[in-house]
Structure formats: structure tokens, C-alpha cells
């Protein structure tokens, strides 16, 4: 089982999952555009809810 990092957001008053992008979290929790997110430094830069491209040996130059 994988446990995603979570934290309480003082803006929306809910627990939020941090293994997503801050933009996705803002959409899911209906944050107003321009809201300064107090958790912004804890979000990943990659949205884990979408399939990421896989590296192949050819992509690495092998």
C-alpha cells in the first residue's frame, strides 16, 4: 500500500494530497485564481494522476 503525503490546508480547511501539482489541488478545492497557497513548496512538480512517459534505453542514449 502506498501512502500519499497529505497536509491540512488553512485556505480550504481540508486535508490535501501533496503528490499532485499545486494547480490541480487548487482546481479540486475551488481555490480562487491568484490565491497564494501556503503549501505550494510541498507539492510535487509532476501530476501523479496522469500516466508519465516511460524511459527506454534508447531515450538514455544506450
N, C-alpha and C positions, 0 to 999 in steps of 0.2 A: 504494500500500500504506500502511496506517495502522499505526503502531507505538504500542501502548498503553504508558503508563508502568508500569514494574514496579520492585519493590524486594525485597530479601531480608527475610523476617520472622524475627526471632530467636525468636519464640514457637513457630511451627510448623516452622521450619527449612527453609521452601520459598520460592521466588520467588512473589510475589503480584502480581496485576494491580490497579492503583490506580484504574482508570476504572470502578469499581463502588462500591457503598456498603460501608462497613465491616461492616455486619451480614451482607451477602451473602458477603463474604470469610470472615467467622467461620464461617458455615454450611458453606461449601465446604471449609474447612480444619479443621473439627471443633474449633474453639476452645471451651473451657468457658465457660458463661454467667458473666458478671462478670469475665472476663479483661480486663485493661487492655491495649489494643492500642498498641504502641509506634509504629505507623504511622498512627494514627487521624487525624492532622491532614492527611495526604496523600490520603485518599480523597475522591472526589467525593461530593456530596450527592445525586446522581442516578444511578440504576442504568441504565447504558447498554445492558444486555442486554434491556431491555424497550422496546417502542415508546412514544415520548413523543408527546403530542398536538401537532399542528402548529398554528402560529398562522395565522390568516387575517386579511385586512384588517379584517373585521368585528370580530374579537376585539380589535384595536388601536383601535377606535373611528373608523376611516376610512370 
